[in-house]
């Protein structure tokens, strides 16, 4: 009696997983869902020998991974918005102050300046319009992009109050 092990499916799965890992490392967070979905789908299809089950698992894993990445990125962007709004809230009109966010993981860290342009009151809140910069890198000569936004004081502190100026910086992940 001879024991025969078919290594071809395992090699294919390994090659696909390596390709997915390479794709993720080169293109960033946008492809993590697709890569994990592909790996999970191929692995499930190979184990169950049913491509339909593999396809279903792959789609489900991709959707779940995309949602986790989206929520994580939104939270990281919100950290920057909160820091910028609090910095603007503490500054007087015409004053410029630095802002900085440093996460445990080196993802979506940011720094720059906040310059308060004007302060105004409405029936609901006291607000400040400000310009803020986001410096691209840590080098002293790194370029900075400037944006304009509004923050309003709420009982829990200063909060980001504008959507449109931030869309350019953070996309639709506000």
Order of alpha helices (4+ residues) and beta strands (2+ residues): alpha-alpha-alpha-beta-beta-beta-beta-beta-alpha
